[in-house]
Amino acid sequence: MNRFLGALALTLMGSAALAEGIITYETDQSFDDVVFGLENAILDAGLVIDSVSHTGEMLERTKADVGSTVKIFEHADIFSFCSAKISREVMEADPMNVVFCPYDIFVIVRPDTPDTTTIGFRSYPEGPMQKVQALLDGIAQAAIGE
């Protein structure tokens, strides 16, 4: 049992650390407007969207299956894409930077703040990965017109 509690504590600490490593922007624009802006910002940067995960829909669709009644998001999509140029640069610096590819930007609306849309992405380590962080920051801000 002690091993279980220790693993649980490490898991919870890891989740908290991940939450601290997120860069977000909030706007009163609608979810659809932010998604449209994000799609255009990615394309304007010369990049291609690899996939869109409709995470909010999946969580809502499966909540009863896992014994929950909690609605986590009104909307939640995650856009995945990559930059061949920047990815090559950061992986030439350290091949283990492959762990960060593809790059993701999320757009969410929570039930407790239905008039606020949040766009964000994970923060990246110091060094070469700051090029990726700068790319994502520029795309996220462009998506909401900042």
N, C-alpha and C positions, 0 to 999 in steps of 0.2 A: 504494500500500500504506500509506503514512503517513496518508493521509486515512482509510482504513479503521480503522487503529489508534486514531487520534484519536476517531473516532465511537464505537468500542468503549469507549474509556476514558470518554467522556461518558455512554454508556449505563450502564456499571457504576457510575459516580458517582451518576447519577440514581437507580438502584435502591437504592443505599445510603441516599441521602437520604430516599427514600420509606419505607424500613424504619424510619428514625428517627422518622418522623412518624406513628406508629401508637400508639394507646392500647389496651392489652389488659388483660384480667382472666383469671386462671386459676382453675379450680375442679376438684374431684374428682367433680363431678356428671357423669352420662353425657351424651353428645352429644344424645340424644333429650330428656332432661330440660331441657337448656339451650335447645334449639330450641323446646320447648313453652313454656318461660318467656319466651323472646324474642317468640314470636308473641303471647302474652298481654300482655306489656309494651307492645308496639306498639299493640295494640288498646285496652288500658287508657288509653293516651295519646290516644285518639280518632283514631288514624291508620289508614290502610289499607295493607296490604302490596301493592305494585305487582307485584313478582315475586320469585321465589326462584331463584337460580342454583345448580345442583347442580355446582359447580366440581370438587369431588373426584371425583365420578362421571365427569365428562367427561375429566378428566386421566387417570384410570385406564383408561377405555375407549379412549383414543386414544394411550396411551404407545407401544405397538408400532408404530403407524402413523407415528410421528415418530422411530422408532429408539431408544427409551428402554426401560429396564427398571426405572427408579426409581419406587418408590411414594412419592409426596409426602405424601399425606394418607390417614388411615383414613376420615375424613369431612371434608367442607368444603362449607358452604352459605353463600351471601351473600344477605341479605334487603335488598331495595330498597323504599324508601317515601319519602313526602314529607309535609311539613306546610304546608298552604296559608298559614296565618297567619305562621309563621316565614319561610317562603320569600319571601312578599311583603315582609316587613320587610327581609330582607337584600338582596333585589334592588332594593327602592326605594332603599336606601343605595348600592348599586352594581349596576347591571344585569349586570355581568360575573360576579357571583356565581352566575349561572345555571350556570356550569361545575361547580358542586358538587352540583347537583340531578340525580337523586334522591340521597337519603342512603342509605348502605350500612352494615350491621353484619354481620360475618362470624362464623361459629362453625366451629371446626376441631378436629380431633384428629390429631396427627401419629403416625406409626408408632414414633418413638423415645420418645414419652411417651404411651402408649395409655391411661393412667389419668388424664390431664389434658385437660380441654376448655378451649379458649381462645376467648374472645369479645372482639371488638374492632372498631375503626373508625379511620379516618384522623383525624389532628388537623387543625384548621382554622386559618386565619390569624387574627391578632389583629384586633379590631374587631367588626363586626356578626356575622361568622361564628362567633363564640364562643357565640352563642345556639344555633346548630345543634349545636356541640360539647357544650354543656351538655345539650341534649335527648338526644343519642345516649348520653352518659355516664349519664344517669339511666335510660334504657331498658336499656342493657347491664347496669348494676348491678341493676336490678329483675329482669332475666332470671335472675340467679343468686342472688337473694335478699339482696343487700347493700344 
